[in-house]
Amino acid sequence: STACFGVPGEDLAVVGDTVLIAHASGDVLHGRGVTQFDVTGDGTPILRYQPGSPQDPLRGSATAVAIEGDQLFVTKDSHLEIFDVSAEAAPVHRGSLETPGEALEIVVEEGIAYIADGSTGLTLVDVRLPEAPAIIGRYQTAAPAIEVDVREGTVLVAQGEFVLVIDASDPGDLNLVGSYHARDQVQCVAYAGPYAYFCQVFVIGRAVL
């Protein structure tokens, strides 16, 4: 089943029967930000919530969304925004943090948000206290960091033509432990088993890192 939401989707996260979609662009009618759909019943997406006024914290140029537990994490307008989505009503804003860069992509694992922060590289944020998120680690990449994935404290970062492997076991001391030269712009990365997958325009690749 499908639903039309009027503006381009940049990223999505799914928790139970709820789908949340990040929109980085829009218009006066549809706005921008994060929309929330219910997919219960026959699976047809039903719009549950979309940003209203310009003051709505879910409104803005949203680039990515992630879910951990009952918390929704949104990167938008160079900020990390945190919401409680435990109730069926609209998400409740819990906390906010301005990142050093552009906040393009986010993955959350065990209370730490790993953010591909564009021109400033990789930024780690402690989100265990949603009302007071705090930066706990940074790694400056040579080119903008645009995508990120993490598994048990080891982070993949898409940076220019490279997939970087960064040891984040100690968030205060991030270290590059490996890299793969893909010979063209890397646009996405993901862990699966012992492999790192990456995508480029018209190409998908796999590497052991």
C-alpha positions as CSV (number, residue, x, y, z in Angstrom):
1,S,0.0,0.0,0.0
2,T,1.2,3.5,-0.6
3,A,0.3,7.1,0.4
4,C,1.3,10.4,-1.2
5,F,2.7,13.0,1.2
6,G,3.3,15.8,-1.3
7,V,7.0,16.6,-0.5
8,P,10.2,14.5,-1.1
9,G,11.2,12.1,1.6
10,E,14.9,12.0,2.7
11,D,14.9,9.3,5.3
12,L,12.5,7.1,7.4
13,A,12.3,5.2,10.6
14,V,9.8,2.5,11.6
15,V,8.7,1.6,15.1
16,G,5.8,-0.9,15.5
17,D,2.9,0.4,13.3
18,T,4.3,3.9,13.1
19,V,6.4,5.3,10.2
20,L,8.2,8.6,10.5
21,I,9.5,10.4,7.4
22,A,12.1,13.2,7.2
23,H,11.5,15.9,4.6
24,A,14.3,18.4,3.7
25,S,12.2,20.4,1.3
26,G,8.6,21.5,0.9
27,D,6.3,24.4,0.1
28,V,4.1,26.8,2.0
29,L,1.2,24.4,1.9
30,H,3.0,21.2,2.9
31,G,5.8,22.6,4.9
32,R,8.9,20.6,5.8
33,G,10.1,18.5,8.7
34,V,8.8,15.1,9.9
35,T,5.5,13.5,9.1
36,Q,4.1,10.5,11.1
37,F,2.0,7.7,9.5
38,D,0.0,4.9,11.0
39,V,0.1,1.6,9.1
40,T,-2.2,-0.5,11.3
41,G,-5.2,-2.4,9.8
42,D,-4.7,-3.3,6.1
43,G,-1.3,-1.5,6.1
44,T,-2.5,1.5,4.2
45,P,-0.5,4.5,5.5
46,I,-2.7,7.0,7.4
47,L,-1.3,10.4,8.1
48,R,-1.3,10.9,11.9
49,Y,0.7,14.1,12.2
50,Q,2.5,16.7,10.2
51,P,4.2,19.9,11.3
52,G,2.0,23.0,11.6
53,S,3.2,26.4,12.7
54,P,6.8,27.6,12.0
55,Q,7.4,27.2,15.7
56,D,6.7,23.5,15.6
57,P,10.0,21.7,16.6
58,L,9.3,19.0,14.0
59,R,9.1,21.6,11.2
60,G,12.3,22.5,9.3
61,S,14.7,21.0,6.8
62,A,14.8,17.5,8.3
63,T,17.6,15.3,6.8
64,A,17.4,12.1,8.9
65,V,15.4,10.3,11.6
66,A,16.2,7.4,14.0
67,I,14.4,5.6,16.7
68,E,15.7,4.0,19.9
69,G,13.1,2.8,22.4
70,D,10.4,5.5,22.7
71,Q,12.7,8.3,21.5
72,L,12.7,9.8,18.1
73,F,15.9,11.5,16.9
74,V,15.7,14.1,14.1
75,T,18.6,15.9,12.4
76,K,17.5,19.2,10.9
77,D,18.8,22.7,10.3
78,S,22.2,21.7,11.9
79,H,20.5,20.5,15.1
80,L,19.7,17.3,16.8
81,E,16.1,17.3,18.0
82,I,14.7,14.6,20.4
83,F,11.1,13.6,20.8
84,D,9.1,11.2,22.9
85,V,6.9,9.0,20.7
86,S,5.5,6.7,23.4
87,A,2.0,8.0,23.1
88,E,-0.3,7.9,20.0
89,A,-0.6,11.7,20.1
90,A,1.9,14.0,18.4
91,P,5.5,13.5,19.3
92,V,6.6,15.4,22.5
93,H,9.7,17.5,22.2
94,R,12.3,16.5,24.9
95,G,15.6,18.2,23.9
96,S,17.7,19.9,21.3
97,L,21.4,20.4,20.5
98,E,23.2,22.4,17.8
99,T,25.9,20.4,16.2
100,P,29.2,21.8,14.9
101,G,28.3,20.9,11.3
102,E,25.3,20.3,9.1
103,A,23.8,17.2,10.8
104,L,23.1,15.1,7.7
105,E,22.5,11.6,9.0
106,I,22.1,9.9,12.3
107,V,22.2,6.4,13.9
108,V,21.6,5.7,17.6
109,E,23.0,2.8,19.5
110,E,22.9,2.3,23.3
111,G,22.2,5.9,24.2
112,I,24.8,7.4,21.8
113,A,23.9,9.3,18.6
114,Y,26.4,9.0,15.8
115,I,25.9,11.9,13.4
116,A,27.4,12.4,10.0
117,D,28.0,16.1,10.5
118,G,29.0,17.2,7.0
119,S,32.0,19.5,6.9
120,T,33.0,18.8,10.6
121,G,33.0,15.0,10.2
122,L,31.6,12.6,12.8
123,T,30.0,13.9,16.0
124,L,29.0,11.7,18.9
125,V,26.2,12.8,21.3
126,D,25.2,11.3,24.6
127,V,21.4,11.1,24.4
128,R,20.7,9.0,27.5
129,L,19.2,12.2,29.1
130,P,17.0,13.5,26.3
131,E,16.5,16.8,28.0
132,A,20.2,17.5,28.0
133,P,22.0,15.9,25.1
134,A,25.8,16.5,25.1
135,I,28.6,16.1,22.6
136,I,31.1,13.5,23.8
137,G,33.3,12.9,20.8
138,R,34.3,14.3,17.4
139,Y,36.4,13.0,14.5
140,Q,37.3,15.5,11.7
141,T,37.1,13.9,8.3
142,A,39.1,15.1,5.3
143,A,35.9,15.6,3.2
144,P,32.3,16.1,4.4
145,A,30.8,13.1,6.2
146,I,27.4,12.4,4.6
147,E,26.4,8.9,5.9
148,V,27.0,6.8,9.0
149,D,26.3,3.4,10.4
150,V,27.5,1.8,13.6
151,R,27.8,-1.7,15.1
152,E,29.0,-2.3,18.7
153,G,31.0,0.9,18.8
154,T,32.7,0.6,15.4
155,V,31.5,3.3,13.0
156,L,31.3,3.4,9.2
157,V,31.4,6.9,7.7
158,A,30.9,7.8,4.0
159,Q,33.5,10.5,3.3
160,G,34.2,11.6,-0.3
161,E,35.4,8.5,-2.2
162,F,36.2,6.6,1.0
163,V,34.4,4.4,3.5
164,L,36.1,5.1,6.9
165,V,36.1,2.7,9.8
166,I,36.4,4.5,13.2
167,D,36.8,2.9,16.6
168,A,34.4,4.7,18.9
169,S,34.7,2.3,21.9
170,D,36.1,5.3,23.8
171,P,33.9,8.3,22.5
172,G,36.4,10.8,23.8
173,D,39.2,9.2,21.8
174,L,38.0,8.3,18.3
175,N,40.5,6.6,16.1
176,L,40.6,5.7,12.4
177,V,41.3,1.9,12.1
178,G,40.6,1.3,8.5
179,S,39.4,2.7,5.2
180,Y,38.3,1.6,1.7
181,H,38.8,3.7,-1.4
182,A,35.7,3.2,-3.6
183,R,37.1,5.5,-6.4
184,D,33.9,7.5,-6.7
185,Q,31.7,9.4,-4.3
186,V,30.2,7.2,-1.6
187,Q,26.6,8.1,-0.8
188,C,25.5,5.5,1.7
189,V,27.0,2.9,4.0
190,A,25.7,0.0,6.1
191,Y,26.9,-2.9,8.2
192,A,25.7,-6.5,7.5
193,G,27.4,-9.4,9.1
194,P,31.2,-9.2,8.5
195,Y,30.8,-6.8,5.5
196,A,30.4,-3.1,5.0
197,Y,28.1,-2.2,2.1
198,F,28.3,1.1,0.3
199,C,26.4,2.7,-2.6
200,Q,27.4,5.1,-5.3
201,V,25.5,6.4,-8.3
202,F,24.4,3.2,-10.2
203,V,26.8,1.1,-8.1
204,I,26.5,-1.0,-4.9
205,G,29.7,-2.4,-3.3
206,R,30.8,-4.7,-0.5
207,A,34.0,-4.7,1.4
208,V,35.6,-6.5,4.3
209,L,37.0,-3.9,6.7
